Every structure is written in C-alpha cells, then in structure tokens.
Amino acid sequence: MGFYVPPRSAGPKTHLPVGILLDTSVSIRSIQDVVNRCVCDLKQQMQKELMLRGIVELCVVHYSSGYKRVLDFTPLEQVQEEELCIRECSGITDTGKALRYILRHIRDQIADWKQKGEKVYPAVVFLLSDGMQDPGFDADADTVQIFERNYQAASEQVRMMETGKKLILVTGWIIPERLRSGDRDEYERAKARIHSLTSFPDRVIEITDARDLTADIQQFFDLVHQVTNAIFEGTPVDVSINQVLGMGLSN
C-alpha cells in the first residue's frame, strides 16, 4: 500500500515524478492529433484522483533532432492541456539525446527535493516514439557516431537507474509501416534496438495499426495512468502493465 500523503500545504511534501517524452519528428505528423487527444484525456483522468493530485509532479519533453521541455515538474492539479499538446512535427529523431536530458533533469530535481527533506517516489518515464534513431539520410559519419553515442549512453544510464530502483521506463514503440510490411530481419533489428534501452523487455509496448492505432495509443496513455497508480499504491508495476496488455494492447 502507499503511504499517507498530507495536503501540499500541510507540511513536508511528497513527490511522484512522472516524465513524458514524446517523439515529435516528422514521422509522427500523421498521428499528432491522436497523441494530443490522448495526452489531454490522460491529464483529465489523473486530475480526478485526489491522491494523485496531491503528489504527482509532471514533466513533459518533446523532441526530434533537439528537445524542448514544454512542462517542467508541475503539480498535476496545476497542469493545463495546452501545455501538453504537440504543436509541430518536424526534423529527425535523436531519442538518446532527449532521454539523457530528461534523466539528468529528473536526477537534479530529485536531489533538490531531497535536500529540502521531502519524500520522493521512484521516477517513472514514459517514452512514445516510432523507435527509429534517425540522424538523417545525408548525415555524415561524425553525426551518425554522435547519435550512436547518445543512444548508448542513454541505455547505460537507464539500466543503472533501474538497477538502483530509481527509475521505471515504459516505452510505447509505434512500429512504422515499412517494418510491419517489410523484411522480418529489419523488424527484429529495430525491435532489439528499442529493447536495448531497458533491462525490462516487457516494459516496451508495441503499438501497431494492424487493428486500431488510435485505440493502441489511447491504451498506452491508459498505461501511464495505471502505472502511476501502481507506484503510488505499492503495486508491482509489471502487474499493472500486464493487466493493461490483457485488455488488448500489443506487445
């Protein structure tokens, strides 16, 4: 079970840091509206829960070749929908660099909270991406190498934080059409690549439009809600993930 959380005004604070990292590269443009609707629905549903409103601190980062923190750690009850929505999809995809950034920002924020004597739950980060680390078709060798180093460093940092029980990473992998209908070996290489970010392969959720892409994305954001609840209540996260998967999300 979770522990009692006093009102924010009633003494030492307690924080449950939730990071949402959204791929906004050009390949996401066709589902931009779907993602925006789902993330707004998520905010509305989570704000209805009084206990989560007392502790959840939400941080949202959009990324393509660069990254932008569109929402710093903010109490859930103060978050506005317009702060979450993707405004534009453009550019290439440097998942490693963006993931390293949000992990660094989480680490610094947690250190600040703890310095003030405040209690902090393990952080949880939800990554939604088509999973293709992409420096661009005309990238030179140095750029490709930088992208690779960012990705490898992000993987190492995630695994280290997972080992220390300081982080839970849940990834929604939107499988591109060309991988679903193309060469099986290419799909397996891409799958291995996205799974390399974490020590917990069951926390990588495959999202495909073989049935209903909108429904799968909606269920991924339902997963954000349920995993956050699980952390607060002390329920094993993987049990919560399996329950949502059992309702129809691919993996």
C-alpha positions as CSV (number, residue, x, y, z in Angstrom):
1,M,0.0,0.0,0.0
2,G,1.0,3.6,-0.4
3,F,1.8,5.9,2.5
4,Y,-0.4,8.7,3.7
5,V,0.2,11.9,1.7
6,P,-0.7,15.1,3.5
7,P,-2.1,18.1,1.6
8,R,0.6,20.2,-0.1
9,S,0.0,23.0,2.5
10,A,0.2,20.7,5.5
11,G,3.9,20.1,5.9
12,P,6.7,18.1,4.3
13,K,5.8,17.4,0.7
14,T,5.9,14.1,-1.1
15,H,6.6,13.9,-4.9
16,L,6.0,11.2,-7.5
17,P,7.9,12.5,-10.6
18,V,6.3,11.5,-13.9
19,G,8.1,12.3,-17.1
20,I,6.5,12.0,-20.6
21,L,8.9,12.1,-23.5
22,L,7.1,12.5,-26.9
23,D,8.8,12.0,-30.3
24,T,7.7,15.0,-32.5
25,S,9.8,14.1,-35.5
26,V,8.3,14.4,-39.0
27,S,7.4,10.7,-39.0
28,I,4.9,11.3,-36.1
29,R,3.0,14.0,-38.1
30,S,0.2,11.7,-39.2
31,I,-0.8,10.8,-35.6
32,Q,-0.2,14.2,-34.0
33,D,-3.8,14.9,-33.4
34,V,-4.4,11.4,-31.9
35,V,-1.5,11.8,-29.5
36,N,-2.7,15.3,-28.4
37,R,-6.2,14.0,-27.7
38,C,-4.8,11.1,-25.7
39,V,-2.4,13.1,-23.6
40,C,-5.2,15.6,-22.8
41,D,-7.5,12.8,-21.8
42,L,-4.8,11.4,-19.6
43,K,-4.4,14.7,-17.8
44,Q,-8.2,15.0,-17.2
45,Q,-8.4,11.4,-15.8
46,M,-5.5,11.7,-13.5
47,Q,-6.6,15.1,-12.1
48,K,-9.9,13.4,-11.0
49,E,-7.9,11.3,-8.4
50,L,-7.5,13.4,-5.3
51,M,-4.4,11.5,-4.0
52,L,-2.5,11.8,-7.3
53,R,-3.3,15.5,-7.4
54,G,-1.5,15.7,-4.1
55,I,1.8,14.2,-5.2
56,V,2.3,13.7,-8.9
57,E,4.7,16.2,-10.5
58,L,4.5,16.1,-14.3
59,C,7.4,16.9,-16.7
60,V,6.8,16.8,-20.5
61,V,9.6,16.9,-23.1
62,H,9.1,17.0,-26.9
63,Y,12.0,16.0,-29.1
64,S,13.2,15.4,-32.6
65,S,16.8,16.4,-33.5
66,G,16.7,18.6,-30.4
67,Y,14.5,18.7,-27.4
68,K,12.2,21.1,-25.6
69,R,10.9,20.9,-22.1
70,V,7.4,22.1,-22.6
71,L,6.4,21.5,-19.0
72,D,8.7,21.5,-16.0
73,F,7.9,19.5,-13.0
74,T,4.5,20.9,-12.1
75,P,1.9,19.6,-9.6
76,L,-0.7,17.6,-11.5
77,E,-3.6,19.8,-10.4
78,Q,-1.9,22.9,-12.0
79,V,-1.2,21.4,-15.4
80,Q,-3.1,23.0,-18.4
81,E,-3.9,21.0,-21.5
82,E,-2.3,23.5,-23.9
83,E,1.0,22.9,-22.1
84,L,1.0,19.2,-23.2
85,C,0.0,19.3,-26.9
86,I,2.4,18.8,-29.8
87,R,2.4,22.0,-31.9
88,E,4.5,20.8,-34.8
89,C,6.2,17.6,-36.0
90,S,9.4,18.1,-37.9
91,G,13.0,17.1,-38.1
92,I,14.9,13.9,-37.4
93,T,15.0,11.7,-34.3
94,D,17.6,11.7,-31.6
95,T,16.0,9.7,-28.9
96,G,19.2,9.1,-27.0
97,K,19.9,12.8,-26.5
98,A,16.4,13.6,-25.4
99,L,16.3,10.6,-23.0
100,R,19.6,11.6,-21.5
101,Y,18.3,15.1,-20.9
102,I,15.1,14.1,-19.1
103,L,17.0,11.7,-16.9
104,R,19.5,14.4,-16.0
105,H,16.7,16.8,-15.2
106,I,14.9,14.2,-13.1
107,R,18.1,13.5,-11.2
108,D,18.7,17.2,-10.5
109,Q,15.0,17.7,-9.4
110,I,15.0,14.8,-7.1
111,A,18.3,15.9,-5.5
112,D,16.7,19.3,-4.9
113,W,13.6,17.8,-3.3
114,K,15.7,15.5,-1.0
115,Q,17.9,18.4,0.0
116,K,14.7,20.0,1.4
117,G,13.9,16.9,3.4
118,E,11.0,16.0,1.1
119,K,10.0,12.4,0.3
120,V,10.3,11.1,-3.3
121,Y,8.9,8.1,-5.0
122,P,10.9,6.4,-7.8
123,A,10.7,8.3,-11.0
124,V,8.7,7.0,-14.0
125,V,9.3,8.0,-17.6
126,F,7.0,7.2,-20.5
127,L,8.6,7.3,-23.9
128,L,6.4,7.4,-27.0
129,S,8.3,7.1,-30.3
130,D,8.4,5.2,-33.6
131,G,11.7,4.0,-32.2
132,M,13.8,4.8,-35.2
133,Q,17.0,6.6,-34.1
134,D,17.5,8.7,-37.3
135,P,20.3,11.1,-37.9
136,G,19.0,11.7,-41.5
137,F,19.8,10.1,-44.8
138,D,22.5,12.6,-45.6
139,A,24.2,12.5,-42.2
140,D,28.0,12.3,-42.2
141,A,29.9,9.7,-40.3
142,D,30.6,12.0,-37.3
143,T,26.9,12.8,-36.9
144,V,26.0,9.2,-37.0
145,Q,28.6,8.4,-34.4
146,I,27.3,11.2,-32.1
147,F,23.7,9.8,-32.4
148,E,25.0,6.3,-31.6
149,R,26.9,7.6,-28.5
150,N,23.8,9.4,-27.2
151,Y,21.7,6.3,-27.6
152,Q,24.3,4.0,-25.9
153,A,24.8,6.5,-23.0
154,A,21.0,6.8,-22.5
155,S,20.7,3.0,-22.4
156,E,23.5,2.7,-19.8
157,Q,22.0,5.4,-17.6
158,V,18.5,3.9,-17.7
159,R,19.8,0.5,-16.8
160,M,21.9,1.9,-13.9
161,M,18.9,3.8,-12.5
162,E,16.7,0.7,-12.9
163,T,19.3,-1.4,-11.0
164,G,19.2,1.2,-8.2
165,K,15.4,1.2,-8.2
166,K,15.4,4.9,-9.0
167,L,13.6,4.7,-12.4
168,I,10.9,2.9,-14.2
169,L,11.0,3.4,-18.0
170,V,7.9,2.4,-20.1
171,T,8.2,2.7,-23.8
172,G,5.5,2.8,-26.4
173,W,7.0,1.7,-29.7
174,I,4.9,2.8,-32.7
175,I,6.0,0.3,-35.3
176,P,6.5,2.0,-38.7
177,E,4.5,0.7,-41.7
178,R,7.7,-0.3,-43.5
179,L,8.8,-2.5,-40.7
180,R,5.4,-4.2,-40.4
181,S,5.2,-5.0,-44.1
182,G,8.8,-5.3,-44.9
183,D,11.8,-7.6,-44.2
184,R,11.4,-9.6,-41.0
185,D,15.1,-9.3,-40.2
186,E,14.9,-5.5,-40.3
187,Y,12.0,-5.6,-37.9
188,E,13.9,-7.8,-35.5
189,R,16.9,-5.4,-35.6
190,A,14.7,-2.4,-34.8
191,K,13.0,-4.3,-32.0
192,A,16.3,-5.3,-30.5
193,R,17.4,-1.6,-30.7
194,I,14.4,-0.2,-28.9
195,H,14.6,-3.0,-26.3
196,S,18.2,-2.2,-25.6
197,L,17.1,0.9,-23.7
198,T,16.0,-1.1,-20.7
199,S,16.6,-4.2,-18.6
200,F,12.9,-4.9,-18.6
201,P,11.7,-6.0,-22.1
202,D,8.1,-6.4,-21.0
203,R,8.0,-2.6,-20.4
204,V,8.4,-2.0,-24.2
205,I,4.9,-1.9,-25.6
206,E,4.5,-2.4,-29.4
207,I,1.9,-0.1,-31.0
208,T,0.6,-1.0,-34.4
209,D,-2.3,0.0,-36.7
210,A,-2.8,-3.6,-37.7
211,R,-6.0,-3.3,-35.7
212,D,-6.6,0.2,-34.5
213,L,-3.7,2.6,-34.0
214,T,-5.9,5.2,-32.2
215,A,-7.0,2.6,-29.7
216,D,-3.5,1.3,-29.1
217,I,-2.2,4.9,-28.4
218,Q,-5.1,5.5,-26.1
219,Q,-4.3,2.3,-24.2
220,F,-0.7,3.4,-23.9
221,F,-1.8,6.6,-22.2
222,D,-4.1,4.5,-20.0
223,L,-0.9,2.6,-19.1
224,V,0.7,5.9,-18.0
225,H,-2.3,6.4,-15.6
226,Q,-2.3,2.8,-14.3
227,V,1.5,2.6,-13.7
228,T,1.5,5.9,-11.9
229,N,-1.3,4.5,-9.7
230,A,0.7,1.3,-9.1
231,I,3.8,3.2,-8.0
232,F,1.7,5.2,-5.5
233,E,-0.2,2.2,-4.2
234,G,2.9,0.0,-3.9
235,T,1.6,-2.5,-6.5
236,P,4.3,-4.2,-8.7
237,V,4.5,-2.1,-11.9
238,D,4.7,-5.1,-14.2
239,V,1.4,-6.5,-12.8
240,S,-0.2,-3.2,-13.8
241,I,1.3,-3.4,-17.3
242,N,0.2,-6.9,-17.8
243,Q,-3.4,-6.0,-16.8
244,V,-3.5,-3.3,-19.4
245,L,-1.9,-5.5,-22.0
246,G,-4.6,-8.1,-21.2
247,M,-7.2,-5.5,-22.3
248,G,-5.9,-5.6,-25.9
249,L,-2.6,-3.6,-26.3
250,S,0.0,-5.5,-28.4
251,N,3.4,-6.4,-27.0
